[in-house]
Amino acid sequence: MKTRTIIWTGVAAVLYLACFVVGRLSVSYGVVTYKVNGLPTSFNRAWPTYGLPLGEDEALLVLLRKGNATKAIASLEAMLDTAAYDAMCRRPLLRGRELEALDKVLAGVARCREQFPRVVDTSTNGLTSAQLPQYEQLIAEKRDVDHFLREFSRQ
C-alpha cells in the first residue's frame, strides 16, 4: 500500500512538472523582453511593430513638412485616442507608483482635451455595410475615451 502511494505521488509530481514546463514554454515563446535605456520592454512576435509608431510618425512628419497642419492635427487626435483607450484598459491592472505614473500622463491628456475639445465625427456617409460596424465601434471608443478623460479631469 505504501509503495503504491509513493508511485502515484511520483507520477503526479512528474505530471505537474511536465505541465508547468510545457505551459511556460508555450506562453513565453511569443513574447520577447529586451531593454531600452535600462528599462524592460516586451512585445509579441506576432505584432513586431506594436508600440513603435514609426509609420504614423513618418506620415505626420511629412504632413507637417508639407505645411498641412490641419491633417496632422487630425492624425494626432486619432493617435491620442488610441493611446488613451489603451491606457484606459491598462489602468485597472496597475497599482502604486505604476498607477501614479500613468495617472500623471493621463492628467495632462485630460487637460489638453479640456483645453482643445474636438467633435467626434459620427457621419457614416460613404461607408459600405462592411465598414459600418468597425466605424461604429471606433465612434463608441472615441466617446468612451472622451468620457473617461472628462471624468479623470474631475478627480
N, C-alpha and C positions, 0 to 999 in steps of 0.2 A: 504494500500500500504506500509506504514511504517512497519507494523508488518511482512509482508511477506519478506521484505528486511532484517529485523533483524533475522528472522528464517533462511533464506538462508545463511546469514553471519555466524550464529552459526553452521549450518550444515557444511559449508565449513571449519570453524576453527576446528571442531571436526575431520573432514576427514583428514585435513592436519596433525593434531596431531597424529592421528592413523597411517598414512603413515610414519611419522617420527619415531614413536616408533617401528613399525614393521621393517622398514629399519635398524634402529640402532641395534635392537636385531639380525636380520639375518646377518648383516655384522660382528659384533663383536663376534659372537658365536665361529667361528673357530679360531680366533686369540687371543692368550693369551700373556700378557705382564707381566714380572717379573723383578726383579733387580738382577744384578750381579755386585758386588763391587760398588753398588750405582748407576749404570747406567741401564736405562731401556732396556730390551731385549725382542723382540717379536718373536713368532713362530706360525705357523699354526698347529693346532692339527692334520690335515691330514698328516703332514710330521714332526713328533716329533723329528727326528734326524737332521733336517736342521740346518746347522751352527755348528754342533757338529761332527767333523771329527774323531770320536772315532775309527771306523773300519779302516780308512785309516792310522791313527797314529799308531795303533797297528800293522798293516801289515808292515809299514815302519820300526818300531822298530824291528820287527822280522827279516826283511831283513838285517838291519844293524848289529844286534847281530850275525847273521849267516855269516857276512862278505861279503854279496852280495851288495856292494855299487852301482854297475852299475844298477841293477834293482831298487834300492832305488832312484837313481837319476832320472831314467825314470818316476817313480811314482810321485816324487816330481815335475817334469816338468809338468806332467798331472794335478796335483793338482793346481799348479801355473797358468796354462792355464785356468782352471775352475774358479778360484778366480778372475783372471784378466778379464775374459769375464763378470763375474757378476759385477765387478767394472766398466767396460766399459758401461754396461747397466744402472747401478745405477748413474753414474756420472752426466748425464744431469738433474737428479732430485734434485741435491744438490746445495746449494748456500752458499756464505760467508765462515765462518770457517769450516763448514762441508766439503765443496769442497776443502778447503786448506788442511785439514787433510787427505782426500783421495788422493789428488794430491801428497802430501809428500811421502806417501807409494808407489804410482804408479811410482814416480820418481826413487825410489830405485829399484823397479822391472824392470823398463826400463834400468837402469844402469846394473843390473845383466844380463839381456837378451842380452845387448850390449856386455858385457864382456864375456859371455858364450853363444854364439848363438847356436841354435840347428836346425837341419834339420827336417822339417815336413815330416814324412813318408807318402807317397801318394800311396804306394803299396796296391792294393786290392786283391792280390793273396790269394786264400784260403777262400775268403769270399763268402757266399751264396748270391743269389739275394735278399733275405730278409734282410740281414745285410748291403748290399751295400749302400742304401740311408742314413742310420744312420751314417755309416763311412764317407761317402762323406760330410755330414753335419759337422761332427767332424773335418774333414780336413779343411773345409771352416772356421769354428770357430777358429781353430788354426792360420790360415793365417790372419784372422781378428784381432786376438789378437796381432800377430807379427807386423802387420801394425800399429795398434793403439799404441803399445809400441814404435815403431820406430818414429812415428810422435810425440808422447808425449815427447820423449827424446830430440827432436829438439826445443821444446817450451822454 
